[in-house]
Amino acid sequence: MIILLTPEYDADQELNTVIQLLDAGLDRLHIRKYEYTEKETADYIRSIPAHHHAKLVLHAHYELAEEFEIKHIHYSERDRLELQHMPAWQGVQFSTSVHDIDTFNQLEEYWDYAFLSPFYPSISKPGYGTISTIHEQLAARRNLVVKLIALGGIDATNLVQTLSAKADGVALLGVIWESKNPIKAFQDCRDALANTNNIKK
């Protein structure tokens, strides 16, 4: 599984890039626009062809899920800790974020997947994750019900290594939005994933 997070800022040609990547086989797009109003978020979603809405994940303005038939909701780590109980939304899957394997191992089964980060030194945030040992913690994974998605510094050069360990998928951010050719950057990651699947066969 390859997931893409939008940048919090508005990237150049962002919507055009997003649509091309969804057309090219992107599995999920996390709409991470915390400063957007509900209307701005709705306009962003409306700009994406409706047949791709099933791949979208909301990080805010969850009330838009029903209007656009979006089936995925993401709670940040802070929001997850503030939850009193999980919403009973029919047919909706939930994801969240964690920053160590012990927390991941404690996640309940109603979480479809969780981002574990920072996996490698960040591409979009220079200096962040430079001393991270997250990737070395995978041997301690005990939770096999919730899918583990590696986030932070993922690109085509380390994607195979990451998925050959115990990660179930990867989330991309800097490798796409810091690239001069985001479509090519995604294609390189997609090809690396295909090679990993061939190796497992």
Sine and cosine of phi, psi and omega as CSV:
sin_phi,cos_phi,sin_psi,cos_psi,sin_omega,cos_omega
0.00,0.00,0.77,-0.64,0.09,-1.00
-0.89,-0.45,0.84,-0.54,-0.02,-1.00
-0.91,-0.41,0.58,-0.82,0.09,-1.00
-0.86,-0.50,0.72,-0.70,0.14,-0.99
-0.98,-0.19,0.70,-0.71,0.11,-0.99
-0.95,0.32,0.43,-0.90,0.14,-0.99
-0.95,0.31,0.38,-0.93,0.04,-1.00
-0.95,0.31,-0.50,0.87,0.09,-1.00
-1.00,0.09,0.16,-0.99,0.06,-1.00
-1.00,0.00,0.93,-0.38,-0.02,-1.00
-0.98,0.19,0.37,-0.93,0.04,-1.00
-0.89,0.45,0.78,-0.63,0.02,-1.00
0.84,0.55,0.55,0.83,-0.13,-0.99
-0.87,0.49,-0.78,0.62,-0.06,-1.00
-0.90,0.43,-0.62,0.78,0.06,-1.00
-0.88,0.48,-0.68,0.74,0.02,-1.00
-0.90,0.43,-0.71,0.70,0.00,-1.00
-0.84,0.54,-0.74,0.68,-0.03,-1.00
-0.90,0.44,-0.67,0.75,0.04,-1.00
-0.89,0.46,-0.65,0.76,-0.02,-1.00
-0.93,0.35,-0.63,0.78,0.07,-1.00
-0.89,0.45,-0.66,0.75,0.06,-1.00
-0.89,0.46,-0.52,0.86,-0.07,-1.00
-1.00,0.09,0.01,1.00,0.10,-1.00
0.93,-0.38,0.19,0.98,0.08,-1.00
-0.85,0.53,0.73,-0.68,-0.08,-1.00
-0.98,0.21,-0.68,0.74,-0.01,-1.00
-0.57,-0.82,0.55,-0.83,0.11,-0.99
-0.84,-0.54,0.90,-0.44,0.06,-1.00
-1.00,0.02,0.89,-0.46,0.03,-1.00
-1.00,0.09,0.99,-0.16,-0.14,-0.99
-0.94,-0.33,0.95,0.31,-0.05,-1.00
-0.84,-0.54,0.97,0.25,-0.12,-0.99
-0.92,0.39,-0.38,0.92,-0.02,-1.00
-1.00,0.03,-0.15,0.99,-0.01,-1.00
-0.94,0.33,0.59,-0.81,0.18,-0.98
-0.97,0.25,0.14,-0.99,0.06,-1.00
-0.87,0.50,-0.67,0.75,0.01,-1.00
-0.90,0.43,-0.68,0.73,0.00,-1.00
-0.90,0.44,-0.63,0.78,0.04,-1.00
-0.91,0.41,-0.68,0.73,0.02,-1.00
-0.89,0.46,-0.65,0.76,0.03,-1.00
-0.90,0.44,-0.62,0.79,0.03,-1.00
-0.89,0.46,-0.74,0.67,0.00,-1.00
-0.89,0.45,-0.67,0.74,-0.04,-1.00
-0.89,0.45,-0.43,0.90,0.01,-1.00
-0.97,0.23,-0.22,0.98,0.01,-1.00
-0.99,-0.13,0.75,-0.66,-0.01,-1.00
-0.78,0.63,0.65,-0.76,-0.11,-0.99
-0.85,0.52,-0.50,0.86,-0.04,-1.00
-0.94,0.35,-0.15,0.99,0.06,-1.00
-0.99,-0.16,-0.08,1.00,-0.10,-0.99
-0.89,0.46,-0.46,0.89,0.03,-1.00
-0.92,0.40,-0.27,0.96,0.01,-1.00
-1.00,-0.08,-0.07,1.00,-0.08,-1.00
-1.00,0.07,0.53,-0.85,0.02,-1.00
-0.77,-0.63,0.79,-0.61,-0.02,-1.00
-1.00,-0.02,0.72,-0.69,0.11,-0.99
-0.98,-0.21,-0.16,0.99,-0.01,-1.00
-0.35,-0.94,0.19,-0.98,0.00,-1.00
0.79,0.61,0.80,0.60,-0.06,-1.00
-0.87,0.50,-0.36,0.93,-0.01,-1.00
-0.90,0.44,-0.26,0.96,0.01,-1.00
-0.98,0.21,-0.21,0.98,-0.06,-1.00
-0.85,0.52,-0.70,0.72,-0.03,-1.00
-0.93,0.38,-0.68,0.73,-0.04,-1.00
-0.87,0.50,-0.64,0.77,-0.08,-1.00
-0.96,-0.26,0.17,0.99,0.01,-1.00
0.82,0.57,0.70,0.72,0.06,-1.00
-1.00,0.03,0.73,-0.68,-0.15,-0.99
-0.94,-0.34,0.20,0.98,-0.06,-1.00
-0.70,-0.71,0.76,-0.65,0.00,-1.00
-0.81,-0.59,0.69,-0.72,0.03,-1.00
-0.91,-0.41,0.74,-0.68,0.11,-0.99
-0.94,-0.33,0.80,-0.60,0.09,-1.00
-0.90,0.44,0.20,-0.98,0.01,-1.00
-0.86,0.51,-0.68,0.73,0.00,-1.00
-0.89,0.46,-0.70,0.71,0.00,-1.00
-0.91,0.42,-0.60,0.80,0.01,-1.00
-0.89,0.45,-0.67,0.74,-0.02,-1.00
-0.93,0.38,-0.39,0.92,0.01,-1.00
-1.00,0.00,-0.13,0.99,-0.02,-1.00
-0.92,0.39,0.76,-0.65,0.10,-1.00
-1.00,0.08,-0.59,0.81,0.05,-1.00
-0.33,-0.94,0.38,-0.92,-0.01,-1.00
-0.97,0.25,0.68,-0.73,0.06,-1.00
-0.89,0.45,0.60,-0.80,0.01,-1.00
-1.00,-0.08,0.94,0.35,0.00,-1.00
-0.99,-0.13,0.88,-0.48,-0.08,-1.00
-0.90,0.44,0.79,-0.62,0.10,-0.99
0.97,0.26,0.17,0.99,-0.02,-1.00
-0.98,-0.20,0.69,-0.72,0.07,-1.00
-0.97,-0.24,0.52,-0.86,-0.07,-1.00
-0.87,-0.49,0.59,-0.81,0.12,-0.99
-0.77,-0.64,0.25,-0.97,-0.01,-1.00
-0.47,-0.88,-0.10,-1.00,-0.03,-1.00
-0.77,-0.64,0.62,-0.78,0.09,-1.00
-0.68,-0.74,0.25,-0.97,-0.06,-1.00
-0.78,-0.63,0.23,0.97,0.12,-0.99
-0.35,-0.94,0.40,-0.92,-0.11,-0.99
-0.94,0.35,-0.50,0.87,0.00,-1.00
-0.90,0.44,-0.68,0.73,0.04,-1.00
-0.91,0.42,-0.66,0.75,0.03,-1.00
-0.85,0.52,-0.69,0.72,-0.04,-1.00
-0.89,0.46,-0.36,0.93,-0.03,-1.00
-1.00,-0.06,-0.06,1.00,-0.02,-1.00
-0.92,0.40,0.66,-0.76,-0.01,-1.00
-0.98,0.21,0.25,-0.97,-0.14,-0.99
-0.94,0.33,-0.24,0.97,0.00,-1.00
-0.97,0.23,-0.11,0.99,0.13,-0.99
-1.00,0.09,0.82,-0.57,0.01,-1.00
-0.94,0.34,-0.74,0.67,0.08,-1.00
-0.45,-0.89,0.24,-0.97,0.02,-1.00
-0.65,-0.76,0.66,-0.76,0.14,-0.99
-0.97,0.24,0.74,-0.67,0.13,-0.99
-0.91,-0.41,0.87,-0.49,-0.11,-0.99
-0.48,-0.88,0.29,-0.96,-0.04,1.00
-0.99,0.10,0.78,-0.63,-0.09,-1.00
-0.97,0.25,-0.75,0.66,0.04,-1.00
-0.75,-0.66,0.14,-0.99,0.08,-1.00
-0.80,0.60,0.74,-0.67,-0.09,-1.00
-0.91,0.42,0.61,-0.79,0.08,-1.00
-1.00,0.09,-0.63,0.78,-0.09,-1.00
-1.00,0.05,-0.34,0.94,0.00,-1.00
-0.83,-0.57,1.00,0.06,-0.03,-1.00
-0.79,0.61,0.76,-0.65,0.01,-1.00
1.00,-0.08,-0.37,0.93,-0.02,-1.00
-0.99,0.16,0.78,-0.62,0.04,-1.00
1.00,0.09,0.15,0.99,-0.05,-1.00
-0.92,0.39,-0.42,0.91,0.02,-1.00
-0.93,-0.37,0.30,0.96,-0.02,-1.00
-0.93,0.36,0.63,-0.78,0.09,-1.00
-0.88,-0.48,0.35,0.94,-0.06,-1.00
-0.81,0.58,-0.72,0.69,-0.07,-1.00
-0.89,0.46,-0.41,0.91,0.02,-1.00
-0.99,0.16,-0.21,0.98,-0.04,-1.00
-1.00,0.08,-0.15,0.99,-0.11,-0.99
-0.88,0.48,-0.46,0.89,0.02,-1.00
-0.88,0.47,-0.37,0.93,-0.02,-1.00
-1.00,-0.03,0.12,0.99,0.00,-1.00
-0.92,0.40,0.77,-0.64,0.04,-1.00
-0.86,-0.51,-0.39,0.92,-0.03,-1.00
-1.00,0.10,0.95,-0.32,-0.01,-1.00
-0.95,-0.30,0.04,1.00,0.01,-1.00
-1.00,0.08,-0.68,0.73,0.02,-1.00
-1.00,0.02,0.75,-0.66,0.02,-1.00
-0.95,0.30,0.67,-0.74,-0.02,-1.00
-0.98,-0.18,0.86,-0.51,-0.02,-1.00
-0.92,-0.38,0.89,-0.46,-0.02,-1.00
-0.97,0.25,0.73,-0.68,-0.01,-1.00
-0.70,-0.71,0.68,-0.74,0.06,-1.00
0.92,-0.39,0.96,-0.28,0.07,-1.00
0.96,0.28,0.27,0.96,-0.02,-1.00
-0.98,0.20,0.74,-0.67,0.13,-0.99
-0.51,-0.86,-0.08,-1.00,-0.09,-1.00
-0.90,0.43,-0.40,0.92,-0.07,-1.00
-0.98,0.21,-0.42,0.91,-0.02,-1.00
-0.88,-0.48,0.05,1.00,-0.05,-1.00
-0.90,0.43,-0.69,0.73,0.00,-1.00
-0.89,0.46,-0.71,0.70,0.02,-1.00
-0.86,0.52,-0.66,0.75,-0.04,-1.00
-0.92,0.39,-0.72,0.69,-0.04,-1.00
-0.97,0.23,-0.35,0.94,0.04,-1.00
-0.97,0.23,-0.26,0.97,0.09,-1.00
-1.00,0.09,-0.78,-0.62,-0.05,-1.00
-0.89,-0.45,0.35,0.94,0.07,-1.00
-1.00,0.10,0.62,-0.78,-0.01,-1.00
-1.00,-0.03,-0.21,0.98,-0.01,-1.00
-0.08,-1.00,0.05,-1.00,-0.01,-1.00
-0.75,-0.67,0.47,-0.88,0.09,-1.00
-0.89,-0.46,0.74,-0.67,-0.04,-1.00
-0.96,-0.27,0.54,-0.84,0.07,-1.00
-0.56,-0.83,-0.99,0.14,-0.07,-1.00
-0.88,0.48,-0.59,0.81,-0.04,-1.00
-0.88,0.48,-0.46,0.89,0.03,-1.00
-1.00,0.01,-0.81,0.59,-0.17,-0.99
-0.99,0.16,-0.25,0.97,0.09,-1.00
-0.99,-0.13,-0.02,1.00,-0.05,-1.00
-1.00,0.06,0.55,-0.84,0.12,-0.99
-0.97,0.25,-0.33,0.95,0.02,-1.00
-0.70,-0.71,0.98,0.20,-0.08,-1.00
-0.88,0.48,-0.53,0.85,0.00,-1.00
-0.91,0.41,-0.70,0.71,0.03,-1.00
-0.90,0.43,-0.64,0.77,0.01,-1.00
-0.88,0.48,-0.66,0.75,0.04,-1.00
-0.92,0.39,-0.69,0.73,0.00,-1.00
-0.86,0.51,-0.61,0.79,0.04,-1.00
-0.89,0.45,-0.66,0.75,0.03,-1.00
-0.93,0.37,-0.65,0.76,0.02,-1.00
-0.89,0.46,-0.66,0.75,0.03,-1.00
-0.91,0.41,-0.61,0.79,0.04,-1.00
-0.90,0.43,-0.63,0.78,0.06,-1.00
-0.89,0.46,-0.67,0.74,0.02,-1.00
-0.88,0.48,-0.64,0.77,0.03,-1.00
-0.91,0.42,-0.61,0.79,0.03,-1.00
-0.90,0.43,-0.68,0.73,0.02,-1.00
-0.90,0.44,-0.60,0.80,0.03,-1.00
-0.92,0.40,-0.62,0.79,0.03,-1.00
-0.90,0.44,-0.66,0.75,-0.02,-1.00
-0.91,0.41,-0.47,0.88,0.02,-1.00
-0.95,0.30,0.00,0.00,0.00,0.00
